[in-house]
Amino acid sequence: MLGKWMKVCCLTAALAASAHAAAETYVVGAGGTYRPFEYENNQKQLEGFDIDVIKAIAKAENFDIKLVNTPWEGIFATLNSGDRDIIISGITITDKRKQMVDFSAPYFPAEQAIVVPQSSSVSSLASLKDAKVGVVNSSTGDIVVSDVLGKNSTAIKRFDNTPLMLQELFEDGVSAAVGDVGVVKYYIKQHPDKQFKLVSDAKFERQYFGIAVAKGNTALLNKLNAGLKKIVADGTYAKIYQTWFDNDVPTLPAQ
């Protein structure tokens, strides 16, 4: 009887070891300079919203990942060369990029948002016409605001990054700002003393981030989509979102 029990135990251990050994490992590239989506911590390790999402997907689908900080310039080429299997780096899904890579289902709404003090009466892009507005230089927000105020308008103040832009808003150097909703939400979460609110506008194009794989890698794409669907359904995605942003967890397009 003891011998039979030992055989069962050995078989169970062997099966578990076999399953672990069979787990695929995929190399994941991320830019490492786009806080809060992916950035290097003090130990030179990648962390951020995107990193937590891909780790959760990997766990849900029982595969392993190796994270590699990958400069944005040329990041797509790493898929075609085989140096990376997956890219998750705040990548907006566009028709042009779809010609180069295959995208997962959307995992984050990445549109622009107007940021104003809580007391502001600004309610739309149109109501910015008489305001001094901060934007990140050459960003989507810059393009949108330039359409409203005029590209050479002196009412537009351009900054190198979002934190500088929002600091100027806090110090009343501008009365409104327009930027990426994720970066703005993260900044607001990190600075609860700075009473800002977000204002949306129908003119802001609805955009989404997607996870990229090499063209034709359907098997891996299916794993990513299945994992994303699981973490949305079991509440893992919502917990990750609330950790980095706020409790206004977005409803993603049908998986």
N, C-alpha and C positions, 0 to 999 in steps of 0.2 A: 504493500500500500504506500509506504514511504517512497519507494522507488518510482511508483507511478506519479506521486505528487511532485517529486523532483523533476521528472520528465516534463510534466505540465509547466512547471515553473521555468524550466530551461527553454521550453518552446515559446512561452510567453515573452521571455526576455529576448530571445532571438528575433521574434517577430517585431518587438518594440525597437530593437537595434536596427533591424532591417528597414523599418519605416523611417527611422531617424536618418539612416544613411541615404535613403531614397529621396529625402527632401532636397529639392533644387535650391541652388544659391544663385541669385541674380545680382548683378552689379548695378547699383542705382546711382545715377549722377544728379547732383543738385548744385545750384550756383553758389550757395554759401554767403551771399551778400544782400539778401532781400528779406530783412527782418520784418515781420515775424514768421515768414514762411519757411525760410531756411537760412541759417547763419551759423558761424563757428562760435562755440563757447570758449571759455578760457583754457580748456583742455584740448582745443583744436578739433573738437568733435562737432558734427553737424546736429543741430536741433532746430525745432520750429514746428509750426502747424503741419506743413507738408511732410516733414519727417515723421511726426506722430501718425499721420494718416497712412503713409506707406508701411510703417511698422505694423499698424493694426490690420491692414489688408493682408500683409504677409502672414501674420498670425492666424487670421481667419481662413486663409487658403493653404496653410501648412507649408510655406516655403521660406527660405532664409534670404536675407539681403546683405549686401556689402555696400555701405555708403561711401561715396567718393566725391569730395568737393571738386566740382567741375566748372571752370570759367564759362560764363554765358556765351562769349564769343566762340563759335564752333561747337557748341554743346550738341546740336542736332547731328553733326557729323560723327559724333562718338557712337551713335546708334548704328549708322550705316557701316562703320568700320568694325563693329562688334566689340568695341572697348566698353560700352555700356549696354545693358539690356533694357533698362528703364530710365526715363528721365522724369523727375518731378521737381519743378523749379519755378512755380508761379507762371506757368506757360498758358497764355490765352489761346484758346482754340480759334483758329482762323482758317478760311478756305485755302489761303496760300500755304500755311503750314501743313494742312492735310495732304498736300501734294508730296510732302517730304517724309512725313511720319504718320502713324496711325494713333489716334487718341482714344483714351478710355471715355466712359460716360463722364459728364461734368461733375467735379467734386467741390467747386467753390464758385459762387457768383462774384465776378470781378469788375463790376461796373464802377463808374465814378460817383462821387457824392459831394454835395456842398456841405461845408462845415461852418457853423456860425455859433456865436455865444448863445446860451439858453434864452437870453432876453431879446434876441434879434427877431425882426419881423420878416426877414427874408423867407420866401416860401417857394421860390422857383428860380431857374436861371434868368428869366426875364427880369426878375426883381433885383438882379445884380447890376443893372445898367447904371445906377447912380452910386455904386459902391466901389471901394478899392478892394481888389480881389487878388489873393495870393495863389500861385500855381507852381508846380515843379516844372522847371524849364524843359520845353520840348515834349512834355508828357501829353497824354490824351486829354487831361484836364486843361492844359495850356491851349490845345487846339479848340476845345469846346468853348472855353471862355473867350478866346480870340474871335470866334464866330459871333458871339453876342456883343462884345465891347469893341471889336476891331483889333486886328493884330498889333497895331502900333499904338494902341491906347495907353496913355500914361496911368490909367487906373489899374492896369495889370502889373503886379509885382512878381517877378520870377525868382525862384529859389533853386538851389542845387539838390535839395532833398525835402522830404515831408516833415521831419522834425523841425527843421529851420522855419519852414512855412507856418507850421502850427504854433511855434513859439512867437512868431511875429503876430499871429492872430491873438494869442493870449495877451500880448503886450499892446494891443490895439493899433499896431502898425498897419494892419489891414482889417476890414470889417467882415470879410468872408474868405474862404479858401475852398479850392476844389481839388480833390485827390482820390487815389485808389481807396475804395471803401474798406478793404482789409487792413491796410497800413494805418488808415485813420482810426479805425475802431481799436486797433491795438494801442495806438498812442493815447487815446482817450482812456483806455483801461489802465494804462501805466501812470496816468496823471489825473486821478479822480478829483483833484482840487481845481482843475481847469474845466469849468462848466461849459462844455460844448454840446451841440446837438447836430444831427445829420438831417439834411433835406434832400429828397430825391427829386428827379425831374424826368418827365417822359422822353426828353431829348437825349438822355444818357442811354447809349446803346447797351442792351443787355449782353454781357459777355461772361464767359466761364473759363475757369482753369481746367485743364485736362492732363492726365498722365500720358506720356508719349512712349511708344515702342517703335521698333523698326517696321517699315512697311511690310505687310504680309505676315507679321508674327501673330497670327490669330490665336494660337494656343495661349500665349502669355497674356494677350489682351483679354481673352475670356476669363482668365484667372483674376486679373485686376478688376474687371467689372463684377465678377461674382463676389470677390472680397469686399468691394465697395458697397455692393447691395447688402451684404451681411452686416457690415458695421453701421450702416444707416438704420437697418431694421432693428438691431439689438441695442441701439442707443449709444454705442461707442463713439460714433461720429459726433453726436450732440455733445458728449462730454469733452471731446477734444476741442470742438468749436468754442464751448463755453470757457475752457481753460485759457484760450488765446485771445478771444474777442469779447463777446457778451452773451446774454441769454436769448437773443433774437436769432435763434438757429434757423438758417434758411431751408426752405423746401427745395430740394434739388429736382431737376427734370426727371421724369420717369426713367428708372434704371433699365 
